[in-house]
Amino acid sequence: MGRKKRAGSAGTPATVAATRAGVEFTLHAYEHDPASPSYGEEAAKAMGTDPARVFKTLVAEVDGALTVAVVPVSGTLDLKALAAAVGGKRAVMADPAAAERATGYVRGGISPLGQRRRLPTVVDASAGEYETVCVSAGRRGLEIELAPADLVRLTEAVTASVGRG
């Protein structure tokens, strides 16, 4: 896997952050369907990739503080496990507008990389089972594939079992 520069590849903060860090990655662009009920499932299908290798970026509030969870699109977020992973007591999903303001991305295109404000991040431990994983590259219809260790390093994440199913 090498860094693939395509027209517009430097067009998102996520790809800029990965490039600046010298991380090897591959971009996958696909035509986003606005009627799709699940951005992550749509991405996995469009790329012909196992949904367990494609991760969604969710923003929650843990004890009132915005926190990012990166979990497989094939499952759901375990809010209790997320709270425990960051030493909190209670987690709820964040208001979408607050998530967009804090990350600088729109819903369905929130990347764990290159966020406007660095938020505490937890990557589901299952990411370590794969040589590479895919996460949003910062807009709907664009995924970035990279090594899980690079994802964890760039986001300064902790890993924990926070995904279910």
N, C-alpha and C positions, 0 to 999 in steps of 0.2 A: 504494500500500500504506500503510495507516494502522495505528496501534496500535489493536488491537481489545481492548477490555476485556470479558471474559466472566466469568461466575461462576467463581470459583476461579482466574482468570488470574494473580493475585498469589500463588498457592499454591505456587510452586516458587522456589527461589533463582535459577534461570535467568531467569524472567520478572521477578522483582524487580530483578535486576541490569540487565536490558535497559531496564526502565522508569526506574530511577534514572539511567541513562546518557542518557536521552532518545532512545533508539533507536526508530525505527519498526519495528514487527514485526507479524506476523499469526500467531495461534495456530491450529493445526489439530488437533482432537481426533478420535480414531477409537476404535472398540472393539478393544482388544488381544485377540488370540487366544493364550492361554498355550501352545498346541500349535504355534505358528508357529516354524519352524526359523531364521528370520532376522528380527530385529526391524526392521532397516532396509528390507529388501525388503517386509515387511508394511506399513510406513509408506508407502512409495512407492506401492504398489498401492492402499491405502486412500484416499490423497489423489489418486490418478489423476495422479501426477507422475512425470516421467522419473527413474529411479533415479540417474542421473548428477548430478542436482540435490539429491538427498537424501544427507546425509553422516552417517556413523556416527562415534562418539567411542570411540576405543580407547586403552587405557592400557598402555604398555610400560615396561620398565626399560631405560634406556640407561646402560651402565656402572654399574648399580646404582641409578640415580636414576629415580624415576617421571616419565614424560613422556607427554603426551597427543598423539595423532595424530587428525586429523579428515580422513577420506577418504570418497570416494563409496561408497555401499552397493553399487554395481554392481561394485566391484573389491575388491582386497585391499591390505593394508598391506605395503610394502616395508621390512622392518626395517633393512636395510643403509642405505637412503636416509634413514630416520628418524634413525639414529645419526649419519650424516654431517651432516644438517641442523642438529643441535644440537652439533656438534663432538665427538661421541663415537665410540667404536670398535665397540661391540657392543650390539645391542638384542635383547631377548626380550620376549614378551608378559608382562605383569605378572600376578601371582596375582589372581584376581577379588576375593577378600576384601580384599586390600591396595588395589585400585583403588576398591572401594566405601568403605573407611575414609577414604582420602585425598580422594575427591571428595564424599562425602556422598550419593551417589546409588546406586541399585541397578543391577546389570547389566541392560542392555537399556533403561535409562532414564538412563544417564550423559550429562549435558550438558557441553559445553565451557564453558558459562556458569555463573557463580555457584557454582563448586566450593568446597568447605569449605577446601581448601588450594590456593592457586594453584600449578599445576604448569607447567613449560615446555611450550609448545604449538606444534605445527606443523600448519598448515592446508594441505591439498594445493593446489597451484597451480591445479588445474582449477577451483576455486571461482570464480576471477576471470573465468571465461568466462560467468558467469551474472549477471543483474541481481539475483537473490535466490537463496538456498540455504536448505535446511531442515536443522535439527539437532534432536536431542532437546531438549525443553523441561524435562526433569528427571524425567519419569516415563514409563513405557510407555503408549503410546496418546496422547501429546501431543508435537507438533512445533512448533518456532518457526521462522518464515520471516523472514529478514532479509538485508540486503545483505552480501555477502562482506567488504567493507571494515569494516563494523561488527563482524562476527564477529572479524576479525583484531584490530581495535582493542580490543574488550572483553576478549579473551583474552590480549592482548599477544603474539600469535603471530608466528612467522615463517612465510613461505610457501615451500614447496619441493615438488618432485614426489616425493611419498612414497606415492602410490597406484599400483597396477598393475591393468591390465585394465579 
